[in-house]
């Protein structure tokens, strides 16, 4: 299998994007850290993001504008944003869950916002204190304000492949939620396997189901490696035409409101796989690998990614 065998999503090809290019969105500083036992200082988060940018990553989920009492790992968002490098061509994403969070994000100067809409009511209530209808309504109000402010928008549809409370999530339910989200014209929609339940056949099935309701939105995928299927699912997404994938340096991550949810797919492992498949990520893999010892030092524990242990393979970037 090589890059020339794959056709990108319609929304991707219409944008003029190179079909051999896969964009990696780095989420370690937000999704990666949000349930880590070590709480990093703002300066350490800035260092993490800066190292990611220096390695060639150009979209970074940098901060979360949530209540730090609920997620103390996300405190100091404004301080982080004010210290990030602005001359490297990177786009910094802030997670917002409501209009209060959007107000903070706007003042902090984020380049993009990401809003989370959970596909199941039970998880939505546990995660954000409202059912799915309420989260879609919150996104609708935020979307208008973001458009007026000229800020790019994405919506992550969490629990798209399974729910920790309700179990299996029907494909039709996911397509319905994505369709309702797309009524308010996000620039991008991410299907998220929040608890790492998916296998490649699920990925193909759900991408096919939502493709017709995306409108002009790009499709992104977000996988966790809870059951060791994350990289296989990423390969399946690329095979299905997706050209934007989330990943977290070292494979750190999880959700504090989803029992047993473990880390995201490791950025360095994903880049290795994609480059060996013939895709271009624009990322310096050796520079990524050099970040891992520093990360493990500041986090005070090993990270679950495997490439950093085995090393890069000769003949690859």
GUDO-990654 format. One record per residue (C-alpha): x, y, z; residue number from 1. Coordinates in Angstrom, 2 decimals. Example, Ala and Ser with C-alpha at 12.3 -4.5 7.8 and 13.67 -1.06 7.14 Angstrom:
2
east=12.30 | north=-4.50 | up=7.80 | i=1
east=13.67 | north=-1.06 | up=7.14 | i=2
This chain:
317
east=0.00 | north=0.00 | up=0.00 | i=1
east=1.42 | north=3.41 | up=-0.89 | i=2
east=0.25 | north=6.99 | up=-0.98 | i=3
east=-0.66 | north=6.99 | up=-4.66 | i=4
east=-3.26 | north=4.29 | up=-4.04 | i=5
east=-5.41 | north=6.58 | up=-1.87 | i=6
east=-7.92 | north=9.21 | up=-2.88 | i=7
east=-8.45 | north=11.99 | up=-0.32 | i=8
east=-11.84 | north=13.14 | up=0.90 | i=9
east=-13.73 | north=15.37 | up=-1.50 | i=10
east=-13.42 | north=18.31 | up=0.87 | i=11
east=-9.65 | north=17.76 | up=0.97 | i=12
east=-9.15 | north=17.50 | up=-2.79 | i=13
east=-11.34 | north=20.53 | up=-3.45 | i=14
east=-9.06 | north=22.60 | up=-1.23 | i=15
east=-6.14 | north=21.86 | up=-3.55 | i=16
east=-4.33 | north=19.82 | up=-0.91 | i=17
east=-1.63 | north=17.37 | up=-1.92 | i=18
east=-3.20 | north=13.89 | up=-1.69 | i=19
east=0.14 | north=12.53 | up=-0.47 | i=20
east=0.24 | north=14.98 | up=2.44 | i=21
east=-1.22 | north=14.00 | up=5.80 | i=22
east=-1.52 | north=16.74 | up=8.38 | i=23
east=-0.80 | north=15.74 | up=11.96 | i=24
east=-2.46 | north=17.80 | up=14.69 | i=25
east=-0.40 | north=17.64 | up=17.88 | i=26
east=-2.60 | north=17.32 | up=20.99 | i=27
east=-0.13 | north=16.43 | up=23.78 | i=28
east=-0.32 | north=19.82 | up=25.46 | i=29
east=-4.11 | north=19.55 | up=25.86 | i=30
east=-5.61 | north=16.10 | up=25.43 | i=31
east=-2.32 | north=14.51 | up=26.36 | i=32
east=-1.89 | north=16.35 | up=29.64 | i=33
east=-5.50 | north=16.63 | up=30.78 | i=34
east=-5.50 | north=13.39 | up=32.76 | i=35
east=-1.79 | north=13.00 | up=33.42 | i=36
east=-0.90 | north=12.70 | up=37.12 | i=37
east=1.82 | north=15.34 | up=36.68 | i=38
east=0.63 | north=18.93 | up=36.45 | i=39
east=3.02 | north=20.96 | up=34.33 | i=40
east=3.71 | north=24.64 | up=34.91 | i=41
east=2.77 | north=27.01 | up=32.09 | i=42
east=6.42 | north=27.41 | up=31.15 | i=43
east=6.82 | north=23.65 | up=30.77 | i=44
east=3.76 | north=23.52 | up=28.52 | i=45
east=5.24 | north=26.31 | up=26.40 | i=46
east=8.48 | north=24.33 | up=26.13 | i=47
east=6.57 | north=21.22 | up=25.03 | i=48
east=4.68 | north=23.13 | up=22.35 | i=49
east=7.79 | north=24.97 | up=21.19 | i=50
east=9.68 | north=21.69 | up=20.75 | i=51
east=6.77 | north=20.28 | up=18.75 | i=52
east=6.75 | north=23.34 | up=16.48 | i=53
east=10.52 | north=23.12 | up=16.00 | i=54
east=10.05 | north=19.52 | up=14.82 | i=55
east=7.73 | north=20.70 | up=12.06 | i=56
east=4.25 | north=20.28 | up=13.56 | i=57
east=2.12 | north=23.20 | up=12.44 | i=58
east=-1.26 | north=22.69 | up=14.13 | i=59
east=-1.08 | north=22.41 | up=17.88 | i=60
east=-3.93 | north=21.90 | up=20.33 | i=61
east=-2.25 | north=24.13 | up=22.86 | i=62
east=-4.70 | north=24.99 | up=25.62 | i=63
east=-8.14 | north=24.33 | up=27.08 | i=64
east=-10.43 | north=27.06 | up=28.37 | i=65
east=-12.25 | north=24.85 | up=30.85 | i=66
east=-12.75 | north=25.38 | up=34.55 | i=67
east=-9.38 | north=24.52 | up=36.17 | i=68
east=-11.25 | north=23.28 | up=39.24 | i=69
east=-12.59 | north=20.42 | up=37.11 | i=70
east=-9.39 | north=19.82 | up=35.15 | i=71
east=-6.46 | north=21.30 | up=37.10 | i=72
east=-3.96 | north=20.15 | up=34.47 | i=73
east=-5.42 | north=22.78 | up=32.11 | i=74
east=-4.85 | north=25.80 | up=34.36 | i=75
east=-2.87 | north=28.75 | up=32.99 | i=76
east=-4.20 | north=28.76 | up=29.43 | i=77
east=-3.84 | north=32.51 | up=29.01 | i=78
east=-0.29 | north=32.46 | up=30.34 | i=79
east=0.64 | north=29.69 | up=27.90 | i=80
east=-0.87 | north=31.48 | up=24.92 | i=81
east=0.93 | north=34.73 | up=25.73 | i=82
east=4.32 | north=32.97 | up=25.70 | i=83
east=4.04 | north=30.81 | up=22.58 | i=84
east=6.27 | north=31.53 | up=19.56 | i=85
east=4.40 | north=33.50 | up=16.94 | i=86
east=7.00 | north=33.51 | up=14.15 | i=87
east=7.04 | north=29.82 | up=13.22 | i=88
east=3.86 | north=29.63 | up=11.14 | i=89
east=2.07 | north=27.45 | up=13.69 | i=90
east=-1.67 | north=27.57 | up=14.33 | i=91
east=-2.65 | north=27.25 | up=17.99 | i=92
east=-5.95 | north=25.61 | up=18.87 | i=93
east=-7.90 | north=26.25 | up=22.07 | i=94
east=-10.59 | north=23.91 | up=23.37 | i=95
east=-13.80 | north=25.71 | up=24.33 | i=96
east=-16.97 | north=24.13 | up=25.68 | i=97
east=-19.23 | north=27.17 | up=26.12 | i=98
east=-19.45 | north=30.89 | up=25.43 | i=99
east=-17.51 | north=31.71 | up=28.57 | i=100
east=-14.66 | north=29.61 | up=27.28 | i=101
east=-14.95 | north=31.24 | up=23.87 | i=102
east=-14.65 | north=34.68 | up=25.47 | i=103
east=-11.41 | north=33.59 | up=27.11 | i=104
east=-10.10 | north=32.06 | up=23.89 | i=105
east=-10.87 | north=35.23 | up=21.94 | i=106
east=-9.02 | north=37.40 | up=24.46 | i=107
east=-6.08 | north=34.98 | up=24.53 | i=108
east=-5.65 | north=35.18 | up=20.76 | i=109
east=-6.03 | north=31.57 | up=19.64 | i=110
east=-5.90 | north=30.85 | up=15.92 | i=111
east=-8.54 | north=28.12 | up=16.03 | i=112
east=-11.12 | north=26.81 | up=18.44 | i=113
east=-12.19 | north=23.23 | up=18.93 | i=114
east=-15.61 | north=22.46 | up=20.40 | i=115
east=-16.55 | north=19.02 | up=21.73 | i=116
east=-19.97 | north=17.49 | up=21.06 | i=117
east=-20.41 | north=14.04 | up=22.57 | i=118
east=-22.45 | north=11.57 | up=20.53 | i=119
east=-24.14 | north=9.99 | up=23.58 | i=120
east=-26.22 | north=11.75 | up=26.21 | i=121
east=-24.78 | north=9.93 | up=29.22 | i=122
east=-21.16 | north=10.67 | up=28.38 | i=123
east=-22.12 | north=14.22 | up=27.42 | i=124
east=-23.64 | north=14.77 | up=30.86 | i=125
east=-20.61 | north=13.28 | up=32.64 | i=126
east=-18.11 | north=15.16 | up=30.51 | i=127
east=-19.78 | north=18.54 | up=30.05 | i=128
east=-22.92 | north=18.69 | up=32.16 | i=129
east=-25.41 | north=18.77 | up=29.27 | i=130
east=-26.93 | north=16.24 | up=26.88 | i=131
east=-25.99 | north=16.04 | up=23.20 | i=132
east=-28.75 | north=18.47 | up=22.20 | i=133
east=-27.39 | north=20.99 | up=24.70 | i=134
east=-23.85 | north=20.65 | up=23.37 | i=135
east=-25.02 | north=21.16 | up=19.79 | i=136
east=-26.90 | north=24.27 | up=20.90 | i=137
east=-23.73 | north=25.57 | up=22.59 | i=138
east=-21.75 | north=24.93 | up=19.41 | i=139
east=-24.37 | north=26.78 | up=17.35 | i=140
east=-24.02 | north=29.92 | up=19.44 | i=141
east=-20.23 | north=29.73 | up=19.47 | i=142
east=-20.04 | north=29.11 | up=15.72 | i=143
east=-21.72 | north=32.40 | up=14.85 | i=144
east=-19.40 | north=34.36 | up=17.12 | i=145
east=-16.29 | north=32.58 | up=15.85 | i=146
east=-17.28 | north=33.27 | up=12.25 | i=147
east=-17.77 | north=36.96 | up=13.04 | i=148
east=-14.35 | north=37.02 | up=14.72 | i=149
east=-12.64 | north=35.26 | up=11.80 | i=150
east=-11.48 | north=32.31 | up=13.91 | i=151
east=-11.27 | north=28.85 | up=12.34 | i=152
east=-13.52 | north=26.23 | up=13.93 | i=153
east=-13.52 | north=22.49 | up=14.40 | i=154
east=-15.92 | north=20.23 | up=16.24 | i=155
east=-14.82 | north=16.95 | up=17.75 | i=156
east=-17.64 | north=14.42 | up=17.93 | i=157
east=-16.56 | north=12.35 | up=20.91 | i=158
east=-17.64 | north=8.75 | up=21.52 | i=159
east=-18.09 | north=8.28 | up=17.78 | i=160
east=-16.97 | north=4.67 | up=18.04 | i=161
east=-18.20 | north=3.67 | up=21.48 | i=162
east=-19.31 | north=5.08 | up=24.83 | i=163
east=-17.98 | north=4.14 | up=28.28 | i=164
east=-21.51 | north=4.35 | up=29.70 | i=165
east=-23.88 | north=3.37 | up=26.87 | i=166
east=-21.67 | north=0.88 | up=25.05 | i=167
east=-22.10 | north=0.55 | up=21.29 | i=168
east=-22.99 | north=3.78 | up=19.48 | i=169
east=-25.06 | north=3.19 | up=16.32 | i=170
east=-23.57 | north=4.45 | up=13.08 | i=171
east=-26.82 | north=6.30 | up=12.38 | i=172
east=-26.51 | north=8.19 | up=15.65 | i=173
east=-23.02 | north=9.39 | up=14.73 | i=174
east=-24.15 | north=10.48 | up=11.27 | i=175
east=-27.13 | north=12.32 | up=12.78 | i=176
east=-24.95 | north=14.22 | up=15.27 | i=177
east=-22.41 | north=15.13 | up=12.57 | i=178
east=-25.21 | north=16.35 | up=10.28 | i=179
east=-26.61 | north=18.58 | up=13.01 | i=180
east=-23.14 | north=19.93 | up=13.83 | i=181
east=-22.56 | north=20.70 | up=10.14 | i=182
east=-25.74 | north=22.77 | up=9.95 | i=183
east=-23.59 | north=25.44 | up=11.63 | i=184
east=-20.72 | north=25.19 | up=9.13 | i=185
east=-17.59 | north=24.16 | up=11.03 | i=186
east=-14.37 | north=24.24 | up=9.04 | i=187
east=-13.57 | north=20.73 | up=10.23 | i=188
east=-15.21 | north=17.79 | up=12.01 | i=189
east=-13.24 | north=15.18 | up=13.93 | i=190
east=-14.55 | north=11.70 | up=14.62 | i=191
east=-13.09 | north=10.74 | up=17.99 | i=192
east=-12.62 | north=7.26 | up=19.38 | i=193
east=-12.52 | north=8.63 | up=22.91 | i=194
east=-12.16 | north=5.26 | up=24.64 | i=195
east=-10.16 | north=3.36 | up=22.03 | i=196
east=-12.91 | north=0.89 | up=21.13 | i=197
east=-12.70 | north=1.02 | up=17.33 | i=198
east=-11.20 | north=-1.39 | up=14.82 | i=199
east=-10.42 | north=-0.56 | up=11.16 | i=200
east=-13.75 | north=-1.82 | up=9.82 | i=201
east=-15.53 | north=0.59 | up=12.18 | i=202
east=-13.40 | north=3.43 | up=10.85 | i=203
east=-14.28 | north=2.74 | up=7.22 | i=204
east=-17.96 | north=2.33 | up=8.06 | i=205
east=-18.31 | north=5.56 | up=10.02 | i=206
east=-16.27 | north=7.67 | up=7.64 | i=207
east=-18.50 | north=6.48 | up=4.82 | i=208
east=-21.62 | north=7.26 | up=6.87 | i=209
east=-20.66 | north=10.85 | up=7.70 | i=210
east=-19.06 | north=11.81 | up=4.41 | i=211
east=-22.38 | north=12.74 | up=2.79 | i=212
east=-23.39 | north=15.13 | up=5.60 | i=213
east=-20.10 | north=17.03 | up=6.01 | i=214
east=-20.97 | north=19.79 | up=3.57 | i=215
east=-17.81 | north=21.84 | up=3.13 | i=216
east=-16.15 | north=20.63 | up=6.33 | i=217
east=-12.91 | north=18.67 | up=6.27 | i=218
east=-12.86 | north=15.36 | up=8.09 | i=219
east=-10.31 | north=14.63 | up=10.81 | i=220
east=-9.90 | north=11.56 | up=12.99 | i=221
east=-8.81 | north=11.24 | up=16.62 | i=222
east=-7.83 | north=7.82 | up=17.95 | i=223
east=-6.88 | north=6.50 | up=21.36 | i=224
east=-4.78 | north=3.39 | up=21.79 | i=225
east=-6.66 | north=1.91 | up=24.75 | i=226
east=-7.05 | north=-1.51 | up=23.12 | i=227
east=-3.92 | north=-1.32 | up=20.94 | i=228
east=-5.80 | north=-0.59 | up=17.71 | i=229
east=-5.04 | north=3.12 | up=17.40 | i=230
east=-2.40 | north=3.01 | up=14.66 | i=231
east=-4.35 | north=0.40 | up=12.69 | i=232
east=-7.34 | north=2.75 | up=12.85 | i=233
east=-5.21 | north=5.69 | up=11.69 | i=234
east=-4.05 | north=3.64 | up=8.70 | i=235
east=-7.66 | north=2.75 | up=7.94 | i=236
east=-8.67 | north=6.43 | up=8.09 | i=237
east=-5.94 | north=7.38 | up=5.63 | i=238
east=-6.98 | north=4.49 | up=3.40 | i=239
east=-10.53 | north=5.92 | up=3.50 | i=240
east=-9.28 | north=9.33 | up=2.36 | i=241
east=-8.82 | north=11.23 | up=5.63 | i=242
east=-5.85 | north=13.56 | up=5.52 | i=243
east=-5.89 | north=15.08 | up=9.01 | i=244
east=-5.11 | north=13.01 | up=12.11 | i=245
east=-4.66 | north=13.89 | up=15.79 | i=246
east=-1.77 | north=12.44 | up=17.78 | i=247
east=0.05 | north=13.07 | up=21.05 | i=248
east=3.79 | north=13.08 | up=21.60 | i=249
east=4.80 | north=10.00 | up=23.54 | i=250
east=1.25 | north=8.63 | up=23.33 | i=251
east=0.20 | north=10.38 | up=26.53 | i=252
east=-3.43 | north=11.21 | up=27.15 | i=253
east=-6.86 | north=10.04 | up=28.16 | i=254
east=-10.12 | north=11.50 | up=29.39 | i=255
east=-10.67 | north=12.22 | up=33.09 | i=256
east=-14.41 | north=11.51 | up=32.67 | i=257
east=-14.09 | north=8.20 | up=30.79 | i=258
east=-13.08 | north=5.20 | up=32.92 | i=259
east=-9.94 | north=3.39 | up=31.74 | i=260
east=-9.43 | north=5.72 | up=28.77 | i=261
east=-5.73 | north=5.69 | up=28.01 | i=262
east=-3.46 | north=7.62 | up=25.72 | i=263
east=-3.71 | north=8.95 | up=22.21 | i=264
east=-1.75 | north=7.40 | up=19.38 | i=265
east=1.89 | north=8.54 | up=19.70 | i=266
east=2.84 | north=11.29 | up=17.25 | i=267
east=6.26 | north=9.84 | up=16.56 | i=268
east=4.85 | north=6.34 | up=15.93 | i=269
east=2.19 | north=7.79 | up=13.61 | i=270
east=4.69 | north=9.87 | up=11.63 | i=271
east=6.95 | north=6.84 | up=11.24 | i=272
east=4.06 | north=4.76 | up=9.90 | i=273
east=2.79 | north=7.43 | up=7.52 | i=274
east=6.21 | north=8.22 | up=6.08 | i=275
east=6.94 | north=4.52 | up=5.55 | i=276
east=3.59 | north=4.27 | up=3.74 | i=277
east=4.74 | north=6.97 | up=1.32 | i=278
east=2.93 | north=9.95 | up=2.76 | i=279
east=4.48 | north=13.32 | up=3.55 | i=280
east=3.87 | north=14.80 | up=7.01 | i=281
east=6.35 | north=17.66 | up=6.89 | i=282
east=7.64 | north=16.55 | up=10.28 | i=283
east=11.24 | north=15.88 | up=11.31 | i=284
east=10.93 | north=12.47 | up=12.92 | i=285
east=14.35 | north=12.51 | up=14.57 | i=286
east=13.50 | north=15.87 | up=16.15 | i=287
east=10.26 | north=14.38 | up=17.50 | i=288
east=12.12 | north=11.44 | up=19.00 | i=289
east=14.51 | north=13.84 | up=20.70 | i=290
east=11.58 | north=15.39 | up=22.60 | i=291
east=10.59 | north=12.13 | up=24.32 | i=292
east=13.41 | north=11.93 | up=26.91 | i=293
east=12.70 | north=15.53 | up=27.89 | i=294
east=8.97 | north=14.76 | up=28.19 | i=295
east=9.59 | north=11.74 | up=30.38 | i=296
east=11.84 | north=13.83 | up=32.58 | i=297
east=9.28 | north=16.62 | up=33.16 | i=298
east=6.37 | north=14.18 | up=33.51 | i=299
east=8.40 | north=11.95 | up=35.83 | i=300
east=7.19 | north=8.76 | up=34.20 | i=301
east=7.75 | north=6.79 | up=30.96 | i=302
east=5.56 | north=7.47 | up=27.94 | i=303
east=3.78 | north=4.61 | up=26.13 | i=304
east=5.04 | north=5.26 | up=22.60 | i=305
east=7.19 | north=2.50 | up=21.12 | i=306
east=9.32 | north=4.17 | up=18.44 | i=307
east=11.33 | north=6.09 | up=21.01 | i=308
east=12.35 | north=2.78 | up=22.54 | i=309
east=13.19 | north=1.00 | up=19.30 | i=310
east=14.67 | north=4.00 | up=17.47 | i=311
east=14.13 | north=5.21 | up=13.93 | i=312
east=14.73 | north=2.70 | up=11.18 | i=313
east=17.67 | north=3.32 | up=8.77 | i=314
east=16.69 | north=4.86 | up=5.47 | i=315
east=13.71 | north=6.81 | up=6.86 | i=316
east=13.64 | north=10.50 | up=7.67 | i=317
